[in-house]
């Protein structure tokens, strides 16, 4: 969908103008992975309109394969408007205009399932399940255990405002239990499922996924893999410009490390670094640090990692040595 970013802070009623950008959890992850040097395909559905043109062209510009994105002549491309504040604050507002959109009409009958399943990793979002009954059925189909299924990644992305019924949290829980890699915020687990007590309690509620990543906001993230002890990596000290898009960037960083066969600690650190790139830019979508830059920072010892201070422009490779030696 197309995202409209406010030109200044304040209520939606008071913002005089907006800048247009790409929006959408799955497309964000695909764009960041492509920018990080991976082969990525986005399968979606947009309207046969100018906003659909914009989305397809911009996503393709990141190096993402968009050949499996059909144009719907009867339904428009979805849009949404948001305020500048962090989603976690009471002042944050989001206005979705997705009902009846081209994306909401996705189904197992009109999506190229072979293209969806062709990659090594298939990344899905709980947002898609909330768009319509057909979208939910599509995710049920894609998460069905079957021989040859790609590694299934699922970001819970609980958005209460999108669900038309009270059953959304249970749908998300069922989808998460069928995935191989799951991303969920500690706050999301509490809001959606009433699970409190930290990452271990979330793991008790979700024992099925081979890998479970519990995001703990500014504190960091804890990952569980099989029967191994959990791994925690603290978040970086970041001069935040805008928080929107950081969750998608974190998922992309972790999946990038997964595709490269990196150990769990490194996967978590790549997630934090990719998220830091998004946090220090104004839009929902930001290119990650170059691979050698990210690898160099990921290899720092715990003390040096804790001393990193990242601000706008930090992803420029020339700044790597200065950052690594920040007192």
N, C-alpha and C positions, 0 to 999 in steps of 0.2 A: 504494500500500500504506500501511498504518498504521505509523508510526514510534513506538517507545517510547524516550523520552529518559530517561537516568538522573537520579535525584534528587541524586546526589553522585558524585564521582570514585571510581574503583576498578574492580576486576574485576567482570564480570557476576555471578560467584558471590557477590560481597559486597554488591552494590547492593540495598537493601531495597525500593525502589519506583521506578516510572517514570511519566513524564507522557506522555500520548498526543498525537501530532501527525501532520500530513500528511507522507507520504514519496513519493518517486518523481521521477526526473530530469525527465521531460517535463512532468508536472503542475507541478513547481516553476517551470520556465521559463514555462509558460502563466500561472501565477498572478502572477509578477513582471511579465510583459509587460502583463497586464491592469491591474495596479496602476499601471503606468507610463503608462496611457492608451491602450493599443492594444486592438484587438478580438482576442480569443483564444478558441480552442476546444480542449478536451482530449478526445481520443478514447481511451478505455481500456475496461476491463472489470473489474467488481467483483462480489463475492458479494451475494446477497440476504440480507444480515445487517446487524447494527448497525454494524460497522466500515465496510461499504460505504456505509451511510447517512451516517456521519460524513464519509467522504472526499468524497462527492458534494456534501453540504451545505457543507462548508468550502471546497472548491474553487470552488463557485458563488458563495460569499460574496465572493470576490476579483473577481468580475465575469466569470468564465470561463464560456463556453457548455459545458454538460455534457449537452446533449440527445442526444448520440451515445454515451453511456456505458450499455451494457446491463447488466442484473443477471443473474448466473448462478445459478440456483437449485440447481445441483448441486455447485458449488465455492465455497470460502470466499474472502474477501478476504485477500490476503497481508499478513503483518506482519513486522517485524524489530525487533530490539533492538540497541542499541549502547552502548558506553561513552562517557564524556565526553571522552576523549583524542582528539587529532588523528589522523586516519586515517593520516598518514605516520609515526607512531611505532609502535614494537614493542608498546606496551602497549594499543593500540587493538584492541577486539574487536567483531565484528559477528555476530549470530546471525540468519540468514535463515530464514523459514518461508514459502517461496514455492512449493515443489514442489506441484503439484496445485491451485494457486490459480486464481482466475478469470482473472487477468491472463495466466497461463501458457497458457491455452486460447485466446488470441487467434489468429486466422488470417485469411487473405484471404477466407475464406468467411463469417465471422461479424462482420467489422468493416465499418463503413460507409465504403467506400473513397472515395465521392464527397465525403463530409464531410471526410475526411482531406485530400483534394487541393484543397479549395475555397479555401484561404487563399493569401496571397501567399508565405508562407514555411511550409514543413513541417519541423518540428524532430523529429529522431529520436535515440535513444540506443543505444549498444552494449549496455547492460544488457538491453534488451528482447530482443535477438537471443540472449542467453544463457539465456532462460527455458525454451525448448522448441524442438523442431524446427519446430512450426507458427509460432512467433513469428519464428524465423529466416527461414522462407519468406515470412512477411508483410513483413519488412524487405527481402528480395530483391525482392519485387513492388513495394514503394514506391520503391525506389532505381533501378528499371529506367528507363533513359533513354526518354522518350516525349514527343511533342509536347504542349505545354501543361502540362508538369510544373511545379509551383511551385518556387521557389528551395529547394533541399534542404539543410538544415542538419543536421550529424551530429556529436554529441559522442561520442568514442570510449569514454569511461567504462569502461576495462578493469577488470573485477572478477574476478580469477582464481577466487575462491571460488564464483562462480555457474556456471562452465562445467563441464560433466560430461565433456568430452573435451579433449584437448590441442590441438585445432584452433581454439580460440577466437581467438587472435591473428590467424590468417590470415583468419578470417571478418571480423573488425573491419577489417583492412587492405583487404579487398575492398569492404566497405561504404563505407569512407572514400574510396576511389578513385572511387566513383560519385556522391559528393556534390558540392555546389557550395561549401559553407562547412563547414570541418572545424575542430573544437576538439580539441586533444590536449595533454596535459601532456608536458613534456620527459622527466620520470621515467616516464610511461606508455609513451612510445615506446621507451625503453631496456628496460623490463621486458617489454613485449609483443613487440617486434620486434628487440630487440638493437641499436637505432639509438642511437649515441652520437655526440658531436661537435657538439652544439648545434643550434639551430633550422635552420641551413642543411642539416645532415645529414638532419633530419626532412623538409625540403622535397624533398631529393633522393629520399627514399623515397616521397614523396607529391606528385608533380608535377601530378597531374590536377586537383585541386580549384581552382576559380577563386580562392578565398580559403582560406588555411590559417593558423590561429591556434595558435601554440605557446606554451602557458602555462609560465612558468618560476618558479613559486612566488613567494616573497617578492621576487624580483628584478624581475619584471614579465612582459611578454608581447611576443612578436614576431609580426607578421602579414605574410604574403606575399599579394600581390594581382596576379595575372597576371604580367607580366614586369617590373613595377616593382621598384625596390630595396625590401628589407624595411623595415618600420617597427617600431621598438621603443618601448614606453612603460613607464617604471618603475612598479612597484606603489607604492601609497600607504603611508605610515607609519600603521599601524592598531593600536589596543589590542585585540587579539584576545580575544573572549569564547568563540567556538566556530567551528571551521573548516568543519564540515559544511554543505553547501549553497552554499558560496561559488562553486564551479565552475558550478553551475546559474545562479546570479545573474550571474556574469560573462558566460555565454552569452546570458542575457536582455538584459543591458546592451548587448552588442555587436550583437545582433539588433535591439534598439530603434533603435540608431543606423543600422543598415542599412535598416530600414523608413523611417526619416526621411531617407535619402539623405545622411547625414553623411560627411565625409571619413574616411579610414582612421584617422588619429590620434585623431579625436574618438570613433570607434567603440571604439577600444581604451580610451580614458579613461572612456567610459561603462561599459565592462565592469569596469574597476577600481573605479569608484564604486559600482556595483551590488553588486560583490563585497564592498566595504568595509561596505555596509549589512548584509550577511549575517554578516560576520566579527565585527561589534560587537553581535550579538544571540545569544541562547542557542539558538534553534530552528533547524531546517533551512530555514525559509522566513520571509523578512522583506520587508516592503514597501520599495521603493527610494526614493531621494530624489525629491522633486517635480521635474518636468521643468525648470522655470526654475532651480531650485537646482543641478541637475546640469549644465545648460548653462552657468551662471555659473562653476562650478568647472572645467569642461572647457575654458573659454576662457582660463584663467590661462596666463601665460607659464611656460616650463619651470622657472624659478627658484621662482616662487610655488607651482607644482604640487609641487615637491620639498619645500617647507616645510610642506605640509599635515600636520596631525596629527589623526587622526580617532579618536574614542572612542565609547562607548555614547551614543546619543541624538543623534549628529551630524546625522542626516537631518532634524532639525527646521530648517525654513527660516530661523528667526530667528538661527541660529548661523552662517549662511553667511559673513557679513562677517568675523566673528571668525576663522573657520577660514582664510579667504583671506589674512588679514594676520598669521597666526601666524609669529613670527620663527624 
